[in-house]
Amino acid sequence: MLPAEGLLEGCRKMVRDLARDESREIEFRAVSTGVHADRRVLELASDSAELHSAGKRGGKPSAHQRDINDLISQLAKDGQKVVRLKGGDPFIFGRGGEEALSLARAGIAFRIVPGLTSGLSAAALAGIPATTRETNHAIILATGHRAVDATSSREWEAMARTGQPIILYMAISNLADIAAAFLRGGMAPHTPVTIIASATYASERIVETQLVDAGRAAKREGIVPPAVVVVGSIAALREELLATLVSGSS
């Protein structure tokens, strides 16, 4: 009987490290996976491991968060050793905090393995630094999946007035409305925008545009999730860095 333990997993490399040796299979008995979990990571689990798909897909049928919380807790209470495998960092728009609170309230011991959030890592791989002393002293990470209404519009406008770069997650379907709110908040129409879709995959797409045309550019180029959108002065640095940037596949 294994102790009840939930493990919120956010970094694919850390899964391999937990096995201690690349030739040894991971001994976890139940793995709850997100939509974007790399299949190569799942192959590290032992043949006897149970795999439970529990990913969230914007605008598409997905597991309810309460059901995911209950599944993780129940598997742990049944004596399974559980991995909750996620892409990116589980505590940044990954609902890892909600799942950790659920475990804590159920009295279930767990560990957290932090990961690299897609907004910052995708930008970096594309040649966009999140901060430089010359461009910004802060960076805003925001989720754009919520429809733009009167309340959220005021929030977007307030973000624009900070003058700091903004990295948007899950924003493609609402990008035109968000960009319009940024413009109302005083952000310049020519503000650089870079859209990064399916970062690190063979299907990766990068679209460079300006705020005034961001929504139309995403639609014109056929951009679909998963994608992050970098808005602000840092996006303009990509052009200079690309000249000598060595890509991961080189």
C-alpha positions as CSV (number, residue, x, y, z in Angstrom):
1,M,0.0,0.0,0.0
2,L,1.5,3.3,-1.1
3,P,0.9,6.5,1.0
4,A,-1.8,8.8,-0.3
5,E,0.1,11.6,-2.0
6,G,-0.8,14.0,-4.7
7,L,2.0,15.5,-6.8
8,L,1.3,18.7,-8.8
9,E,3.7,18.4,-11.7
10,G,4.5,21.4,-13.9
11,C,7.8,20.7,-15.5
12,R,8.4,17.8,-17.9
13,K,12.1,17.6,-17.1
14,M,11.3,17.3,-13.4
15,V,9.3,14.1,-14.1
16,R,12.4,12.5,-15.5
17,D,14.4,13.7,-12.6
18,L,11.9,12.2,-10.1
19,A,12.7,8.8,-11.6
20,R,16.4,9.4,-10.5
21,D,17.6,7.5,-13.5
22,E,16.6,7.8,-17.2
23,S,16.6,4.0,-17.6
24,R,14.2,3.5,-14.7
25,E,10.4,3.8,-15.1
26,I,8.5,6.2,-12.9
27,E,6.7,4.2,-10.2
28,F,3.6,6.4,-9.9
29,R,0.4,4.4,-10.0
30,A,-2.0,7.1,-11.3
31,V,-1.3,10.0,-13.6
32,S,-3.8,12.7,-14.2
33,T,-2.8,14.6,-17.4
34,G,-3.6,17.9,-19.0
35,V,-4.4,18.4,-22.6
36,H,-0.9,19.5,-23.6
37,A,1.1,16.9,-21.7
38,D,3.8,15.5,-23.9
39,R,3.3,11.9,-24.7
40,R,7.0,11.2,-24.4
41,V,6.7,12.1,-20.7
42,L,3.8,9.8,-20.2
43,E,5.9,7.0,-21.7
44,L,8.1,7.3,-18.6
45,A,5.3,5.9,-16.4
46,S,5.2,2.2,-15.7
47,D,2.9,-0.1,-17.7
48,S,0.8,-0.6,-14.6
49,A,0.1,3.2,-14.2
50,E,-3.5,4.4,-14.7
51,L,-3.7,7.4,-17.1
52,H,-6.6,9.8,-16.5
53,S,-7.2,12.6,-19.0
54,A,-8.2,15.7,-17.1
55,G,-7.2,18.6,-19.4
56,K,-9.1,21.8,-20.0
57,R,-9.8,22.9,-23.5
58,G,-11.1,26.4,-24.1
59,G,-14.5,26.4,-25.9
60,K,-14.5,22.6,-26.0
61,P,-16.0,19.9,-23.8
62,S,-13.6,19.4,-20.8
63,A,-13.6,17.9,-17.4
64,H,-15.1,20.1,-14.7
65,Q,-12.6,21.4,-12.2
66,R,-14.5,20.0,-9.2
67,D,-14.5,16.6,-10.8
68,I,-10.7,16.8,-11.4
69,N,-10.2,17.8,-7.7
70,D,-12.4,14.9,-6.5
71,L,-10.6,12.4,-8.8
72,I,-7.1,13.4,-7.5
73,S,-8.3,13.2,-3.9
74,Q,-10.1,9.9,-4.3
75,L,-7.1,8.2,-6.1
76,A,-4.9,9.4,-3.2
77,K,-7.3,8.2,-0.6
78,D,-7.4,4.8,-2.3
79,G,-3.6,4.5,-1.7
80,Q,-2.4,5.5,-5.1
81,K,0.6,7.6,-5.6
82,V,-0.7,10.4,-7.9
83,V,1.0,12.7,-10.4
84,R,-1.0,15.7,-11.7
85,L,0.9,16.3,-14.8
86,K,0.6,19.8,-16.4
87,G,2.4,21.8,-19.0
88,G,4.0,25.1,-18.0
89,D,3.8,26.1,-14.3
90,P,0.8,24.7,-12.5
91,F,0.3,27.8,-10.4
92,I,0.1,30.3,-13.3
93,F,-3.3,30.0,-14.9
94,G,-3.0,26.3,-14.5
95,R,-5.5,25.8,-11.7
96,G,-2.8,24.1,-9.7
97,G,-3.6,26.4,-6.7
98,E,-7.2,25.2,-6.7
99,E,-6.1,21.6,-6.8
100,A,-3.5,22.1,-4.0
101,L,-6.2,23.8,-1.8
102,S,-8.5,20.8,-2.5
103,L,-5.8,18.4,-1.3
104,A,-5.0,20.5,1.7
105,R,-8.6,20.7,2.8
106,A,-8.9,16.9,2.4
107,G,-5.9,16.4,4.6
108,I,-3.9,14.8,1.8
109,A,-0.1,15.3,1.8
110,F,1.4,16.6,-1.5
111,R,4.4,18.1,-3.1
112,I,4.7,20.8,-5.7
113,V,7.2,20.7,-8.6
114,P,7.2,24.2,-10.2
115,G,7.6,24.5,-13.9
116,L,8.3,27.1,-16.6
117,T,5.2,29.2,-17.5
118,S,4.5,29.2,-21.2
119,G,4.1,33.0,-21.4
120,L,7.7,33.7,-20.3
121,S,9.4,30.6,-21.8
122,A,7.7,30.9,-25.2
123,A,8.6,34.6,-25.4
124,A,12.2,33.8,-24.5
125,L,12.5,31.0,-27.1
126,A,11.1,33.4,-29.7
127,G,13.8,36.0,-28.8
128,I,11.7,38.2,-26.6
129,P,13.1,39.0,-23.1
130,A,10.4,39.6,-20.5
131,T,12.4,42.6,-19.1
132,T,15.3,44.8,-19.9
133,R,16.5,47.9,-18.0
134,E,15.8,50.0,-21.1
135,T,12.3,48.9,-21.8
136,N,10.4,48.0,-18.6
137,H,10.5,47.6,-14.8
138,A,7.5,45.2,-14.6
139,I,5.7,42.6,-16.7
140,I,2.0,41.8,-16.6
141,L,0.7,38.2,-17.1
142,A,-3.0,38.1,-17.8
143,T,-5.5,35.5,-19.0
144,G,-7.7,36.6,-21.9
145,H,-10.2,33.7,-22.0
146,R,-13.0,35.7,-20.3
147,A,-15.3,37.6,-22.7
148,V,-14.8,41.3,-22.7
149,D,-17.6,43.1,-20.9
150,A,-18.0,46.4,-19.1
151,T,-16.1,45.3,-16.1
152,S,-13.2,43.4,-17.8
153,S,-12.9,46.3,-20.3
154,R,-12.1,48.7,-17.5
155,E,-9.5,46.2,-16.2
156,W,-7.9,45.9,-19.6
157,E,-7.8,49.7,-20.0
158,A,-6.2,50.0,-16.6
159,M,-3.5,47.5,-17.6
160,A,-2.8,49.6,-20.7
161,R,-2.3,52.7,-18.6
162,T,0.5,51.1,-16.6
163,G,2.8,51.4,-19.7
164,Q,4.2,48.0,-19.0
165,P,4.4,45.0,-21.4
166,I,1.6,42.5,-21.1
167,I,1.7,38.8,-21.9
168,L,-1.7,37.3,-22.6
169,Y,-2.6,33.6,-22.1
170,M,-5.7,32.0,-23.7
171,A,-6.6,35.2,-25.5
172,I,-6.9,34.4,-29.2
173,S,-10.7,34.2,-29.3
174,N,-11.0,37.6,-27.6
175,L,-7.9,39.3,-28.9
176,A,-9.6,41.9,-31.1
177,D,-11.8,43.0,-28.1
178,I,-8.8,43.1,-25.8
179,A,-6.7,45.1,-28.2
180,A,-9.6,47.6,-28.6
181,A,-9.7,48.0,-24.8
182,F,-5.9,48.6,-24.7
183,L,-6.3,51.3,-27.3
184,R,-9.1,52.9,-25.2
185,G,-6.7,52.8,-22.3
186,G,-4.2,54.9,-24.2
187,M,-1.9,52.3,-25.7
188,A,-0.5,53.4,-29.0
189,P,-1.9,51.8,-32.1
190,H,1.6,50.9,-33.4
191,T,2.5,49.1,-30.1
192,P,4.4,45.9,-31.1
193,V,2.6,42.6,-30.7
194,T,4.0,39.1,-31.2
195,I,1.7,36.1,-31.3
196,I,3.3,32.7,-30.5
197,A,1.2,29.6,-31.2
198,S,2.2,26.0,-30.3
199,A,5.6,27.1,-29.0
200,T,8.4,24.5,-29.2
201,Y,6.2,22.2,-31.4
202,A,6.9,21.5,-35.1
203,S,3.6,23.4,-35.8
204,E,4.9,26.5,-34.0
205,R,3.7,29.8,-35.6
206,I,4.9,33.3,-34.8
207,V,3.1,36.4,-36.1
208,E,4.5,39.9,-35.6
209,T,2.0,42.7,-35.9
210,Q,0.8,45.9,-34.2
211,L,-1.9,46.4,-31.6
212,V,-4.3,48.1,-34.0
213,D,-4.2,45.0,-36.3
214,A,-3.6,42.2,-33.7
215,G,-7.1,40.6,-33.9
216,R,-7.3,40.7,-37.6
217,A,-3.7,39.4,-38.0
218,A,-4.5,36.4,-35.8
219,K,-7.6,35.6,-37.8
220,R,-5.8,36.2,-41.1
221,E,-3.0,33.9,-40.2
222,G,-5.3,31.2,-38.9
223,I,-3.8,31.2,-35.4
224,V,-5.5,28.8,-33.0
225,P,-4.8,27.9,-29.4
226,P,-2.6,27.2,-27.6
227,A,-1.0,30.6,-28.0
228,V,0.5,33.5,-26.0
229,V,0.5,37.1,-27.1
230,V,3.2,39.5,-26.2
231,V,2.2,43.2,-26.2
232,G,4.6,46.1,-25.7
233,S,8.1,47.3,-26.2
234,I,9.8,44.0,-25.4
235,A,8.2,42.5,-28.5
236,A,10.2,44.9,-30.7
237,L,13.5,43.5,-29.4
238,R,12.9,40.2,-31.3
239,E,14.0,41.7,-34.6
240,E,17.4,42.6,-33.3
241,L,18.0,39.4,-31.4
242,L,16.9,37.1,-34.3
243,A,20.0,38.0,-36.3
244,T,22.2,35.8,-34.1
245,L,19.7,33.8,-32.1
246,V,20.3,30.0,-32.4
247,S,17.0,28.1,-32.3
248,G,16.5,25.0,-30.2
249,S,16.3,22.8,-33.3
250,S,19.6,24.1,-34.7
